C-alpha cells in the first residue's frame, strides 16, 4: 500500500490518467462503491496544481465514476479554479471554465481573492491589480507593459 501512494502522485505528475485510475481504485475504492466525492475533489486539486490536464479532464468528466464539484471550496477555502490559477495551470483553467467553474468566487482564507487575483499575485507576474481599485483596462495596460519589458533574470 505504501508504494501505491507515490505511484498515485507520479501518475498525476506525468498526467497519466490510466495509471491514476489504477492507483486510485487500489487505494480508495472498495468493491463496486463509487469513489468518495472528497477523494475525487482532492485528486482534481492535485491535478490542477501541476496542470495535469488529461487527469483533470477525466475526473471532471466522470471517468472515475464520481464527478467532483468544481465550485466546491477545500479546507483552505479555495476552489479548484483558485488552485489552477495560482499554479498558472492554463490547460486546467480551460477545462474548469468549460465545466462552469465560477470566476467570481473569492477565497475563504481571510484574503478574499478571485482566481485572477491569485494568478496575478504570483511573484513571477509581479502585477499589482485588483478589481476594486483598478479597471480591466488598467489591467490590460499593466500586462502590456509587462510583456514589453525584458525579465530581470
Contact map, one row per residue, 1 for C-alpha under 8 A:
111110000000000000000000001000000000000000000000000000000000000000000000000000000000000000000000000000000000000000000000000000000000000000000000000000000
111111000000000000000000000000000000000000000000000000000000000000000000000000000000000000000000000000000000000000000000000000000000000000000000000000000
111111100000000000000000000000000000000000000000000000000000000000000000000000000000000000000000000000000000000000000000000000000000000000000000000000000
111111110000000000000010011000000000000000000000000000000000000000000000000000000000000000000000000000000000000000000000000000000000000000000000000000000
111111111000000000000010001000000000000000000000000000000000000000000000000000000000000000000000000000000000000000000000000000000000000000000000000000000
011111111100000000000000000000000000000000000000000000000000000000000000000000000000000000000000000000000000000000000000000000000000000000000000000000000
001111111110000000000010000000000000000000000000000000000000000000000000000000000000000000000000000000000000000000000000000000000000000000000000000000000
000111111111000000110011000000000000000000000000000000000000000000000000000000000000000000000000000000000000000000000000000000000000000000000000000000000
000011111111100000000000000000000000000000000000000000000000000000000000000000000000000000000000000000000000000000000000000000000000000000000000000000000
000001111111110000000000000000000000000000000000000000000000000000000000000000000000000000000000000000000000000000000000000000000000000000000000000000000
000000111111111110110000000000000000000000000000000000000000000000000000000000000000000000000000000000000000000000000000000000000000000000000000000000000
000000011111111110010000000000000000000000000110010100100000000000000000000000000000000000000000000000000000000000000000000000000000000000000000000000000
000000001111111100000000000000000000000000000010010100000000000000000000000000000000000000000000000000000000000000000000000000000000000000000000000000000
000000000111111100000000000000000000000000000000000100000000000000000000000000000000000000000000000000000000000000000000000000000000000000000000000000000
000000000011111110000000000000000000000000000010000111100000000000000000000000000000000000000000000000000000000000000000000000000000000000000000000000000
000000000011111111110000000000000000000000000000000001100000000000000000000000000000000000000000000000000000000000000000000000000000000000000000000000000
000000000011001111111000000000000000000000000000000001100100000000000000000000000000000000000000000000000000000000000000000000000000000000000000000000000
000000000000000111111100000000000000000000000000000000000000000000000000000000000000000000000000000000000000000000000000000000000000000000000000000000000
000000010010000111111110000000000000000000000000000000000000000000000000000000000000000000000000000000000000000000000000000000000000000000000000000000000
000000010011000111111111000000000000000000000000000000100000000000000000000000000000000000000000000000000000000000000000000000000000000000000000000000000
000000000000000011111111100000000000000000000000000000000000000100000000000000000000000000000000000000000000000000000000000000000000000000000000000000000
000000000000000001111111110000000000000000000000000000000000000000000000000000000000000000000000000000000000000000000000000000000000000000000000000000000
000110110000000000111111111000000000000000000000000000000000000000000000000000000000000000000000000000000000000000000000000000000000000000000000000000000
000000010000000000011111111110000000000000000000000000000000000000000000000000000000000000000000000000000000000000000000000000000000000000000000000000000
000000000000000000001111111111000010000000000000000000000000000000000000000000000000000000000000000000000000000000000000000000000000000000000000000000000
000100000000000000000111111110000000000000000000000000000000000000000000000000000000000000000000000000000000000000000000000000000000000000000000000000000
100110000000000000000011111110000000000000000000000000000000000000000000000000000000000000000000000000000000000000000000000000000000000000000000000000000
000000000000000000000001111111000011001000000000000000000000000000000000000000000000000000000000000000000000000000000000000000000000000000000000000000000
000000000000000000000001111111111110000000000000000000000000000000000000000000000000000000000000000000000000000000000000000000000000000000000000000000000
000000000000000000000000100111111000000000000000000000000000000000000000000000000000000000000000000000000000000000000000000000000000000000000000000000000
000000000000000000000000000011111000000000000000000000000000000000000000000000000000000000000000000000000000000000000000000000000000000000000000000000000
000000000000000000000000000011111100000000000000000000000000000000000000000000000000000000000000000000000000000000000000000000000000000000000000000000000
000000000000000000000000000011111110000000000000000000000000000000000000000000000000000000000000000000000000000000000000000000000000000000000000000000000
000000000000000000000000000010011111000000000000000000000000000111000000000000000000000000000000000000000000000000000000000000000000000000000000000000000
000000000000000000000000100110001111101100000000000000000000000111000000000000000000000000000000000000000000000000000000000000000000000000000000000000000
000000000000000000000000000100000111111100000000000000000000000001000000000000000000000000000000000000000000000000000000000000000000000000000000000000000
000000000000000000000000000000000011111110000000000000000000000001110000000000000000000000000000000000000000000000000000000000000000000000000000000000000
000000000000000000000000000000000001111111000000000000000000000000010000000000000000000000000000000000000000000000000000000000000000000000000000000000000
000000000000000000000000000100000011111111100000000000000000000000000000000000000000000000000000000000000000000000000000000000000000000000000000000000000
000000000000000000000000000000000011111111110000000000000010000101110000000000000000000000000000000000000000000000000000000000000000000000000000000000000
000000000000000000000000000000000000111111111000000000000000000000011100000000000000000000000000000000000000000000000000000000000000000000000000000000000
000000000000000000000000000000000000011111111100000000000000000000000000000000000000000000000000000000000000000000000000000000000000000000000000000000000
000000000000000000000000000000000000001111111110000000000000000000000000000000000000000000000000000000000000000000000000000000000000000000000000000000000
000000000000000000000000000000000000000111111111000000110011000000010000000000010000000000000000000000000000000000000000000000000000000000000000000000000
000000000000000000000000000000000000000011111111100000000000000000000000000000010011000000000000000000000000000000000000000000000000000000000000000000000
000000000001000000000000000000000000000001111111110000000000000000000000000000000000000000000000000000000000000000000000000000000000000000000000000000000
000000000001101000000000000000000000000000111111111110110000000000000000000000000000000000010000000000000000000000000000000000000000000000000000000000000
000000000000000000000000000000000000000000011111111110010000000000000000000000011011001010011000000000000000000000000000000000000000000000000000000000000
000000000000000000000000000000000000000000001111111100000000000000000000000000000011001010000000000000000000000000000000000000000000000000000000000000000
000000000001100000000000000000000000000000000111111100000000000000000000000000000000001010000000000000000000000000000000000000000000000000000000000000000
000000000000000000000000000000000000000000000011111110000000000000000000000000000001001111110000000000000000000000000000000000000000000000000000000000000
000000000001111000000000000000000000000000000011111111110000000000000000000000000000000000010000000000000000000000000000000000000000000000000000000000000
000000000000001000000000000000000000000000000011001111111000000000000000000000000000000000110010000000000000000000000000000000000000000000000000000000000
000000000000001110000000000000000000000000000000000111111100000000000000000000000000000000000000000000000000000000000000000000000000000000000000000000000
000000000001001110010000000000000000000000010010000111111110000000000000000000000000000000000000000000000000000000000000000000000000000000000000000000000
000000000000000000000000000000000000000000010011000111111111000000000000000000000000000000010010000000000000000000000000000000000000000000000000000000000
000000000000000000000000000000000000000000000000000011111111100000000000000000000000000000010010000000000000000000000000000000000000000000000000000000000
000000000000000010000000000000000000000000000000000001111111111100000000000000000000000000000000000000000000000000000000000000000000000000000000000000000
000000000000000000000000000000000000000100010000000000111111111101110000000000000000000000000000000000000000000000000000000000000000000000000000000000000
000000000000000000000000000000000000000000010000000000011111111000110100000000000000000000000000001000000000000000000000000000000000000000000000000000000
000000000000000000000000000000000000000000000000000000001111111000100000000000000000000000000000000000000000000000000000000000000000000000000000000000000
000000000000000000000000000000000000000000000000000000000111111111110000000000000000000000000000000000000000000000000000000000000000000000000000000000000
000000000000000000000000000000000000000000000000000000000111111111000000000000000000000000000000000000000000000000000000000000000000000000000000000000000
000000000000000000001000000000000110000100000000000000000110011111100000000000000000000000000000000000000000000000000000000000000000000000000000000000000
000000000000000000000000000000000110000000000000000000000000011111100000000000000000000000000000000000000000000000000000000000000000000000000000000000000
000000000000000000000000000000000111100100000000000000000010011111110000000000000000000000000000000000000000000000000000000000000000000000000000000000000
000000000000000000000000000000000000100100000000000000000011110111111000000000000000000000000000000000000000000000000000000000000000000000000000000000000
000000000000000000000000000000000000110110010000000000000011010001111100000000000000000000000000000000000000000000000000000000000000000000000000000000000
000000000000000000000000000000000000000010000000000000000000000000111111000000000000000000000000000000000000000000000000000000000000000000000000000000000
000000000000000000000000000000000000000010000000000000000001000000011111000000111000000000000001001110000000000000000000000000000000000000000000000000000
000000000000000000000000000000000000000000000000000000000000000000001111100000111000000000000000000011000000000000000000000000000000000000000000000000000
000000000000000000000000000000000000000000000000000000000000000000001111110000110000000000000000000000000000000000000000000000000000000000000000000000000
000000000000000000000000000000000000000000000000000000000000000000000011111111110000000000000000000000000000000000000000000000000000000000000000000000000
000000000000000000000000000000000000000000000000000000000000000000000001111111100000000000000000000000000000000000000000000000000000000000000000000000000
000000000000000000000000000000000000000000000000000000000000000000000000111111000000000000000000000000000000000000000000000000000000000000000000000000000
000000000000000000000000000000000000000000000000000000000000000000000000111111000000000000000000000000000001100000000000000000000000000000000000000000000
000000000000000000000000000000000000000000000000000000000000000000000000111111100000000000000000000000000011100000000000000000000000000000000000000000000
000000000000000000000000000000000000000000000000000000000000000000000000111111111110000000000000000000000111100000000000000000000000000000000000000000000
000000000000000000000000000000000000000000000000000000000000000000000111110011111110000000000000000000001010000000000000000000000000000000000000000000000
000000000000000000000000000000000000000000011001000000000000000000000111100001111111000000000001000000000000000000000000000000000000000000000000000000000
000000000000000000000000000000000000000000000001000000000000000000000110000001111111100000001001000011100000000000100000000000000000000000000000000000000
000000000000000000000000000000000000000000000000000000000000000000000000000001111111110000000000000000000010000001100100000000000000000000000000000000000
000000000000000000000000000000000000000000001001100000000000000000000000000001111111111000000000000000000000000000100000000000000000000000000000000000000
000000000000000000000000000000000000000000001001101000000000000000000000000000011111111111011000000000000000000000000000000000000000000000000000000000000
000000000000000000000000000000000000000000000000000000000000000000000000000000001111111111001000000000000000000000110110000000000000000000000000000000000
000000000000000000000000000000000000000000000000000000000000000000000000000000000111111110000000000000000000000000100110010000000000000000000000000000000
000000000000000000000000000000000000000000000001111000000000000000000000000000000011111110000000000000000000000000000010000000000000000000000000000000000
000000000000000000000000000000000000000000000000001000000000000000000000000000000001111111000000000000000000000000000010000000000000000000000000000000000
000000000000000000000000000000000000000000000001111000000000000000000000000000000001111111111000000000000000000000000000000000000000000000000000000000000
000000000000000000000000000000000000000000000000001000000000000000000000000000000001100111111100000000000000000000000000000000000000000000000000000000000
000000000000000000000000000000000000000000000000001010000000000000000000000000000000000011111110000000000000000000000000000000000000000000000000000000000
000000000000000000000000000000000000000000000011001110011000000000000000000000000001000011111111000000000000000000000000000000000000000000000000000000000
000000000000000000000000000000000000000000000001000000000000000000000000000000001001100011111111100000000000000000000000000000000000000000000000000000000
000000000000000000000000000000000000000000000000000000000000000000000000000000000000000001111111110000000000000000000000000000000000000000000000000000000
000000000000000000000000000000000000000000000000000010011000000000000000000000000000000000111111111000000000000000000000000000000000000000000000000000000
000000000000000000000000000000000000000000000000000000000000000000000100000000011000000000011111111110000000000000000000000000000000000000000000000000000
000000000000000000000000000000000000000000000000000000000000000000000000000000000000000000001111111111000000000000000000000000000000000000000000000000000
000000000000000000000000000000000000000000000000000000000000000000000000000000000000000000000111111110000000000000000000000000000000000000000000000000000
000000000000000000000000000000000000000000000000000000000001000000000100000000000000000000000011111110000000000000000000000000000000000000000000000000000
000000000000000000000000000000000000000000000000000000000000000000000100000000000000000000000001111111000000000000000000000000000000000000000000000000000
000000000000000000000000000000000000000000000000000000000000000000000110000000001000000000000001111111100000000000000000000000000000000000000000000000000
000000000000000000000000000000000000000000000000000000000000000000000010000000001000000000000000100111111000000000000000000000000000000000000000000000000
000000000000000000000000000000000000000000000000000000000000000000000000000000001000000000000000000011111000000001110000000000000000000000000000000000000
000000000000000000000000000000000000000000000000000000000000000000000000000000000000000000000000000001111100000001100000000000000000000000000000000000000
000000000000000000000000000000000000000000000000000000000000000000000000000000100000000000000000000001111110000001100000000000000000000000000000000000000
000000000000000000000000000000000000000000000000000000000000000000000000000001000000000000000000000000011111000111100000000000000000000000000000000000000
000000000000000000000000000000000000000000000000000000000000000000000000000011100100000000000000000000001111111111000000000000000000000000000000000000000
000000000000000000000000000000000000000000000000000000000000000000000000000111000000000000000000000000000111111100000000000000000000000000000000000000000
000000000000000000000000000000000000000000000000000000000000000000000000000111000000000000000000000000000011111100000000000000000000000000000000000000000
000000000000000000000000000000000000000000000000000000000000000000000000000000000000000000000000000000000011111100000000000000000000000000000000000000000
000000000000000000000000000000000000000000000000000000000000000000000000000000000000000000000000000000000011111110000000000000000000000000000000000000000
000000000000000000000000000000000000000000000000000000000000000000000000000000000000000000000000000000000111111111000000000000000000000000000000000000000
000000000000000000000000000000000000000000000000000000000000000000000000000000000000000000000000000000000110001111101100000000000000000000000000000000000
000000000000000000000000000000000000000000000000000000000000000000000000000000000100000000000000000000111110000111111100000000000000000000000000000000000
000000000000000000000000000000000000000000000000000000000000000000000000000000001110110000000000000000111100000011111110000000000000000000000000000000000
000000000000000000000000000000000000000000000000000000000000000000000000000000000000100000000000000000100000000001111111000000000000000000000000000000000
000000000000000000000000000000000000000000000000000000000000000000000000000000000000000000000000000000000000000011111111100000001100000000000000000000000
000000000000000000000000000000000000000000000000000000000000000000000000000000000100110000000000000000000000000011111111110000000000000000000000000000000
000000000000000000000000000000000000000000000000000000000000000000000000000000000000111100000000000000000000000000111111110010000000000000000000000000000
000000000000000000000000000000000000000000000000000000000000000000000000000000000000000000000000000000000000000000011111110011111000000000000000000000000
000000000000000000000000000000000000000000000000000000000000000000000000000000000000000000000000000000000000000000001111111011110000000000000000000000000
000000000000000000000000000000000000000000000000000000000000000000000000000000000000010000000000000000000000000000000111111111000000000000000000000000000
000000000000000000000000000000000000000000000000000000000000000000000000000000000000000000000000000000000000000000000000111111000000000000000000000000000
000000000000000000000000000000000000000000000000000000000000000000000000000000000000000000000000000000000000000000000000011111000000000000000000000000000
000000000000000000000000000000000000000000000000000000000000000000000000000000000000000000000000000000000000000000000011111111100000000000000000000000000
000000000000000000000000000000000000000000000000000000000000000000000000000000000000000000000000000000000000000000000001111111110000000000000000000000000
000000000000000000000000000000000000000000000000000000000000000000000000000000000000000000000000000000000000000000000001100011111000000000000110000000000
000000000000000000000000000000000000000000000000000000000000000000000000000000000000000000000000000000000000000000000001100001111100000000000000000000000
000000000000000000000000000000000000000000000000000000000000000000000000000000000000000000000000000000000000000000001001000000111110110000100000000000000
000000000000000000000000000000000000000000000000000000000000000000000000000000000000000000000000000000000000000000001000000000011111110000000000000000000
000000000000000000000000000000000000000000000000000000000000000000000000000000000000000000000000000000000000000000000000000000001111111100000000000000000
000000000000000000000000000000000000000000000000000000000000000000000000000000000000000000000000000000000000000000000000000000000111111000000000000000000
000000000000000000000000000000000000000000000000000000000000000000000000000000000000000000000000000000000000000000000000000000001111111000000000000000000
000000000000000000000000000000000000000000000000000000000000000000000000000000000000000000000000000000000000000000000000000000001111111101100000000000000
000000000000000000000000000000000000000000000000000000000000000000000000000000000000000000000000000000000000000000000000000000000011111111100000000000000
000000000000000000000000000000000000000000000000000000000000000000000000000000000000000000000000000000000000000000000000000000000010011111110000000000000
000000000000000000000000000000000000000000000000000000000000000000000000000000000000000000000000000000000000000000000000000000000000001111111000000000000
000000000000000000000000000000000000000000000000000000000000000000000000000000000000000000000000000000000000000000000000000000000000011111111100000000000
000000000000000000000000000000000000000000000000000000000000000000000000000000000000000000000000000000000000000000000000000000001000011111111110000000000
000000000000000000000000000000000000000000000000000000000000000000000000000000000000000000000000000000000000000000000000000000000000000111111111000000000
000000000000000000000000000000000000000000000000000000000000000000000000000000000000000000000000000000000000000000000000000000000000000011111111100000000
000000000000000000000000000000000000000000000000000000000000000000000000000000000000000000000000000000000000000000000000000000100000000001111111110000000
000000000000000000000000000000000000000000000000000000000000000000000000000000000000000000000000000000000000000000000000000000100000000000111111111000000
000000000000000000000000000000000000000000000000000000000000000000000000000000000000000000000000000000000000000000000000000000000000000000011111111100000
000000000000000000000000000000000000000000000000000000000000000000000000000000000000000000000000000000000000000000000000000000000000000000001111111110000
000000000000000000000000000000000000000000000000000000000000000000000000000000000000000000000000000000000000000000000000000000000000000000000111111110000
000000000000000000000000000000000000000000000000000000000000000000000000000000000000000000000000000000000000000000000000000000000000000000000011111111000
000000000000000000000000000000000000000000000000000000000000000000000000000000000000000000000000000000000000000000000000000000000000000000000001111111000
000000000000000000000000000000000000000000000000000000000000000000000000000000000000000000000000000000000000000000000000000000000000000000000000111111100
000000000000000000000000000000000000000000000000000000000000000000000000000000000000000000000000000000000000000000000000000000000000000000000000001111110
000000000000000000000000000000000000000000000000000000000000000000000000000000000000000000000000000000000000000000000000000000000000000000000000000011111
000000000000000000000000000000000000000000000000000000000000000000000000000000000000000000000000000000000000000000000000000000000000000000000000000001111
000000000000000000000000000000000000000000000000000000000000000000000000000000000000000000000000000000000000000000000000000000000000000000000000000000111
